[in-house]
Amino acid sequence: MKRSERHHLKENELVMSLARTRERFEEHRRVVTATIIAVLVILVGGGAWWIWQQRVQTQSAELLANAMATLQARVVPPAPATSTPAPPQPAGTYPSEQAKLQAALPKFLKVADAYPTSQAGIAARYHAAAILASLDRTREAEQRYREVIDRAGSTIYGEMGRMGLADVQARAGKYDQAIQAWKDMASRPQADLPIDGILMQLGRTYQLAGRTTEALQTYRRIVDEFPESQYVPEARQEIDALKGGTSG
């Protein structure tokens, strides 16, 4: 084989080798590029989600703070009517507790409806339920407390929602439901609930239902099982009153 032909073959081999190397590089470059793009999409998407979450938390917290400010505002009854024009209501105050609650309620409901799954939204829904109960709108309060329980689960607001619901049921005369709810809560010490306070509510509900024997047993549990409880003096008073009523 001539020298020129051998040189030509070597050049062809070099060209083919370079071509294969370039093909592999292009293939790897496409894979690497696709991987980089995927990573960037995840990072950008995650960053956008984080920014959105921070915005939701900030906005919901601001709305909740505004509602709480209304709930905690001072009540300044209007001055007695005289011949002169009555002075205007001081800024940031309300003429009655009912007026204040009625002003705070739509603010809490606004947070609850706009941010239903956020912590601020759940807290707002709980406060709305408590306000409805205070305004004797028991049916609406019961509905809102159930919504709190559904959304909050086993968190502190979930437990508070269960207590609020039982209280509203007792007010509405649904004694059997309320009693069962208090008994369920009293049997779950692992839930970090104030068992002595729950037993006190259970005893009161038994009394409302006319079940004196169960009420006495419940109050005695407070005295025997929680001797340091702040509810012991009240429990003793109820025991004395019930015993006096039964003996008479």
C-alpha angles and dihedrals in degrees: 000000000000121000092241091053093050089050090050092051091050090051090051091049090050091049091049091047091050090048092052090047090051091049091052091047092050091049092049091043091056091050093046092046092049090049092050091049091050091050091049091050090052092047094046092045092047091047091049091049091049092049090048091049091050090050092050092050093048095047095044092047091051092051091047091050090052091051091047090051089057092047091051096044120123122261112227112180114219118261118261113276114263136168090271121073112276115253115256120263109269112255114265094018135100131218094231143008090249092053090051093050092048090052093048097046099073090046092056092044090052091058092043093051096042096046105022098163100038122098090245091051093050091047090049091051090052093051090047090054091049091050092049089052091050089051090052091245089136099163092055091042090053091052093049093047090053089052090052091051092049093050102035099044113180096349122113092268090052090055092044089050090054091051092047092049093051091050092051091048090053090050090051091052094252090134099158092054093045093047092050091049093051091046091051091051093046090054093057106073090157089068090075092240126154094256093183091054091047091051089051090055090046091053092050091050091050088053093050088051091051093244098137098167093055090045091054092048091051095049090049089054089058092051095045102037100033106034092161094050120123087228095063096090091050092045090052090050091051091048091052092046093048094046090049090049093049094046091050 
